[in-house]
């Protein structure tokens, strides 16, 4: 970290960039894990729970009919 600071004097912006990359990567991998687990749960569950997109659509339909 000290080497980067001596070259650029920009530790905080680099930490912010690293944090943003971390959030993006973990979000993508968590979403992928959700769908992989859902796929392999087909054999154990008769009715799969709705996906986040299906839940969101249902919520909008519910609000639209009110």
URZI-V788787 format. One record per backbone hydrogen bond with DSSP energy under -0.5 kcal/mol. NH is the residue of the N-H (numbers start at 0). CO is the residue of the C=O. If there is no record, write none. Layout:
NH_CO, NH_CO
//
This chain:
4_0, 5_1, 6_2, 7_3, 8_3, 8_4, 13_9, 14_10, 15_11, 16_12, 17_13, 18_14, 19_15, 20_16, 21_17, 22_18, 23_19, 24_20, 25_21, 26_22, 27_23, 28_24, 29_25, 30_26, 31_27, 32_28, 33_29, 34_30, 35_31, 36_32, 37_33, 38_34, 39_35, 40_36, 41_38, 42_39, 43_40, 44_40, 47_45, 54_50, 55_51, 56_52, 57_53, 58_54, 59_55, 60_56, 61_57, 62_58, 63_59, 64_60, 65_61, 65_62
//
